[in-house]
Amino acid sequence: MINPISFFLQKYSTEIGKIFELNFSGASSKKGQLKNHLIILFLLFFVSSAAQDTLTTSNLPIVIINTNGQEIPDEPKIDVDMGIIYNGPGELNHINDPFNEYEGMVGIEIRGSTSQCFPKKSYGFETRDSLGNDLNVSLLGLPEESDFVLYAPYSDKSCIRNVLAYKLSESTGHYAPRTRYCELMINGVYMGIYVLIEKVKRDENRVDIPKMTEADTTGDNVTGGYIIQVGKYDVLGWGSPYNPATYYQCYYPKESQEQQLNYIHEWMDTFENTMKNLEVPDTSFYSIIDKTSFIDYILVNEISKNPDAYRKSTFLTKERDSNGGKLAAGPVWDYNLAFGNDHDFNSFVPENWIITDTIYYSRPHWWDQMFMHPVFYAEIKERWNYLRQGPFHIDAINGIIDSCATILEEPQQRNFLKWDILGVYIWPNVFVGETYEEEIDYLKSWTADRINWMDSLFYVSTPIYEEVNFQIRVYPNPFSEKLNLQISLPGASQIHFQIFSFSGQEIYSNSFQYQISRNANFDIPLNASELPAGIYFYSCTLSTGEVYGGKLIKSN
């Protein structure tokens, strides 16, 4: 192993050697060549020394990249040298320590879309062998793979939002990209705090779906597994037949065969048709989706009020039919604008749902239909109440924030010396803290306000709606002023009837006694004329504990 300065200088051995290869046949130019070459040597020494002055010791792993004089492009990846210093948990890492975690070639490129406008760039890289082939390695304790991201927190001055969202998703029992904090040096220049993140990829330790090859074009093999990305325009994709305009990309397999692309396109069209024609209380779509994954995905996006949710950086997976064949939501990705960090539209306001907000364009129609379905909505509420007792408890969330802030306590000082943006508006900040501590306090307080608002709607654990052997009709539907309830049951003694707004707020509640010997009609004493036009839900709870529900439409 060699130390980073030796590593850096070694890569410039050719240039350094030229310093001493003076052309004595041209005596008149000898002095000039010597002067120029000494300047080069001085600059090389200065860059290496400056690196030590900026970053000498860190409690975080130190990642050092030497591009060998190349500029890192947007694409394609270029071959560069990378080394990582990591002496283990609780140990300090020194800039002169040997590379003991990784030393070798990587292919690297700038990544991101809007974030590319920031001076602090994010990078995607893959570890490679000496021939340039992918090389699976374990970096900082992550499972062996070759594709990673070096994410650059910039507008998120807490440097925590992505890590927090991924940990919340992971706590619900689903795969989320694993993360490791580090500090980055490129060509001897300190670049600040970065987050090493697993790239979304099919792998038994990442997105664990069946591997597909070019030969998987028929039978069960062509049915999965697929990774679909929403909102990413690419030649390997298709547009939704429904409004709003949505584009689906076949993210995996990357080099899809025509039969594979046709299959997943047709499957998604069938799924969209099913959702578009869904009528309450029909829950037949449960047979084609991984229900829990969708519920948990919605809750992570709503607790963070992610403005990109459901329409950008959104991944879905389709299992092989022999493994159930269901569509699942996730993994989660890209939350730097979440948790109150985006001033656009209303995403910084702790109230209101993202999933039904009409401001956010190009969200696939079926998200709204899932969320509006009373059966599905009731299960979301029940899951929320369960998670609030554990990983979504405010103490658990603050624990994640505090643990990250503690790890970053010393590195953040260097980061904001490099990037002097504390107290400075960076698009699209809502809150601009004068100190790092103020940024952390804002993240905590905003998250607490968001949770309190969601609690106000999910205030009790709602029983799951089930189909039961009785007839119920709430009419007229649509209604404008008056509602009637008609019931015909084989047996029950009391009915508890409730009406909820679309946001889940109870606006009417009453109990009715019912005689088994006859059908019953009840007038609902509700001044419906005062209700705004829109969608409402009703639930009818029997004395046996069974629950039935449906959708109501209030007209003008």
Summary of the structure (lengths in Angstrom):
residues: 556
radius of gyration: 28.9
end to end distance: 76.0
largest distance: 119.4
contacts: 1757
relative contact order: 0.09
helix: 31%
strand: 24%
